[in-house]
């Protein structure tokens, strides 16, 4: 019988409904990416990103893994059918998913509960912050099957750990641990596996109560600054400050600061 469970579970945090939790749901296959899963994940991200009632997003995996990348059984079948079109999924699925994560105008936290490989690592690095399970293994894995990176890893990994280490990780495809990732600044924290989701939710709740309009500008500024020269960055920052000057969050926070009150934020 076919698996009737949804490929992606979409829920709201019971403590703070402003936090959306998206769960990759192929636990028996370690959340390996099929067309079905990819086609469910993209609208789940875009819907959460476009929903004004959502102020933070958590991405995680069901079962023992976060995501081990492409389902190679499906990929082998596509290669046999037509190797010319076998990689259409990169443009049709992987690129839009990574773009949706990076451009979401609200914080995205990856709760990395288990192995995180290939495109799964690309998704994790497309998130803004990462919490990882102690002892889990990461890997790029692409060269092990004669490929180069996808899902933005050639850029995001280099920005996260530096060009030299990113080149080593991509060329050799060797596994590295959650503890390595913490030491390299790749993840914010490493916690026991059973605490990953709760730790990510706690962080998401904190962000959801913050100035989410400013967070959106921060995300855009960091991505812009990574690929542009200083004059362009300064202009981009100035324009963002001007936009935020018109928000209720900024104006009220300044008034609250002067009144020695703790500010509250509405994301507008």
N, C-alpha and C positions, 0 to 999 in steps of 0.2 A: 504494500500500500504506500502511496506517495506521502511524503511528510506534509501535513496540513498546517503545521505551525507557521506563523508569519516569519519571513526571512529576517525582518528587523522588528524588534519590539520597541514600541514608543510609549513611554510612560512619563508621568509627572512625579517628582519627589513628593512623598507624603508629608514631609515636614515643611517644604517650601514649594508650592506648585509653580513658582516662577522658574524652577529648574526642570528642564526636559532631559530625560535619560533615554538614549538611543542604544539598543543592544543588538549587536550582530548575533544572529540566532541559528547557527549551524554547529552546535556544540560537538556533534558526533564527528565532524570533519574539521575540528579546530577553527571553525569560522573561515575556512578557505573560500575565496571569492568566486562565485558563479555569476552568470548573467542575472539570474533571479535575485541574488543577494545585492548585486551592484544596482540593479534597477529599483530595488526597494530602499537602498540606503540613500541614494541621491535625493529623492523627494522628501525623505524623513529629515534630512539635514536642511534642505531649502525651506520646508514648511516651518521647522523650528526657528530657523534664522529669520523668517519673515513674520513670525507671530509676535506681536507686541507684548503679549502676556508672558512670553518666555524671555528671561533676562540672563540665563546661562545654560549651557548645554554640556552634558556628560556623554561621552562615547565610550562604550565598553563592549566586552564579548561575553557570550553565554558559555558556561562550562569552564574548562580548564585553560582556554587560550583566549588571547585578545583577537589575533588574526594572523594566519600563517601565509597570507598572500594569495596568489592565484591558485584556484583549483586546477592542478596539473592534469587530472583526468579529462576535464572539460577542454583544457587547452590542447591536449594531445589529439582529441577528436577534431578540434578546429584545424589543427595543423594537417591532419590527414585529409580533411575535406578540402582545404585550400590554404596553403601557407601564406599566400599573398594577403588574405583578409583575416588571418588568424589574430593579428594584432590590432584590428580595428577597435577592439575593446579599450585600448589605451585612450584614444581620442573620444570614444563614445561614452566611456564610463569612468576610468581612473582619473583622467584630467578634470572632468567636471566635479567629481567628488572632492578632490583635493582643493580645487578652486572654491567650492562651496564652504568647506571647512575654514579655509584661510580668510575668505571674504565675509564670513558671517559677522554681522555687526554687533556681536556679543561674545563674551568669552566662551571658549570651548576647552574642556578638560578631558584628556584621555585617561581613563581608568584602566591601566594596562595590567590585567589580571593574570596573564599567562603568556606563553610564547608569542613573540611579535616579530614577524619576518616579512621581508620583501615589501609588497604594497602595504601590508599591515604596519610596517615601520613608517612608510610614507604617510599613512593616515595619522599615526601617532604624532609625527613631527609637524603635520599640518594643523594639529591642535595647538592651543596657546600655552597650555601647561599640562604636565604629565605626572601621574602618580603610578608607581610600578610596584609589583609584587616582589618581595624578597626571593632571590634565587631564580627568577625567571631568566630566559635566554632571549636575546635579540640577535638578529642576523640580517644582512642585506640579501644574501643568497643568490643574487642574479647571475653572477659569473659561474656559479656551480652548474647552471643549466645553459651556459653559453650566451647569456644576455647581459645587457647593460641595465642601468636603473630605469624605473618609471616612477610615477606618483610624486615627482618633484624631488626625489631623494638626492640627486646629484647636486642640487642647490641647498635643500633644507638641511641635509646632513653636514655639508661643508660649513654652513652658517652656524650650526649648533656646536660642532666639535673642532672646526678648523679644517683647512684644505688637506693638510698632510694626513691627519687621522681619518678623515672621510675617504681619501683615496685608498688608504690601507684597508679600511673596512669594506669598501666596494670592490677592490681588486681581489682580495683574499677571501672575502665572504665568511670570515671566521666569526664564530659566535662570541658575543660579549654579554656580560651579566648585568642585572639591574644595578648592582653595586658599582660596576664600571660606569654605567650610564649616569649614576648619581655623581661620581667623582668627576666626570667630564662635563657636568652641567646639563646633561641631556634630559634628566627628569628632576622634578622638584623634590620628591621624597620617595623613599622605599619603605614599604610597610608589609607586614604579614599578608599573605594572599587573601585571607578572609576579611581583611580590613581595607582593601583597596577601594572598593566602591564607597564605603562609608567615608573614607578620607577624601575621596574625590567629591562626594556630595557636600561634605563640610566646606571644602574650598569653594565649590560652586555656589553654595548659599551665601558665603561671604561676598563673592563677586556680584551675585544677583542683587544684593542690598546696596551695591555701590553705584557710582556714576556711569551707567552703562553707555551713555552717549559719549563720554570721554574715553571709555574703553574701546569703543568702535574706532575713534580717531587714533588712539594709541596703536591699535592693530594695523591700521592703514599706514600710519607713519613709519612703523618698524619695517614693514614690507617695502615701502617706497624708499626708505633710507638705505636698505640693503643693496639697492641696485642703481642708485642715482648719486650724482656729485653733490658737494656741500651746498653750493648756491641753490640748487633745485630743492634740496632738503629743507633749507631755511625758509624758502618761499612756501613750501608745502606745510611746514609747521605753523607759519604765520597765518595762513589761510584757515587752518584747523582751529587755531586759537580764536580767530574772529568768529567762526561758526559757533564755538562753544561759549563765547561771551554772551550769546543770545539765549542760552538755555536757562531754564529755571534752576537746574542743579547747580550751575556755577554761581549764578547771582545769589541764590539763597545760601549756598555754602560760604560765600564771602561774608554775608550778613551774619550767619551763625558764628563764624570764626571771630568776628569783631565783637559779638555779643557773648563770646566764650561759651558757646553752646555746641554740642555735637551735631554735625550736619546730618540730615536725612536726604536720600536721593530717590528720585522718581524715574530717572532715565530719560528725562526730557528737559 
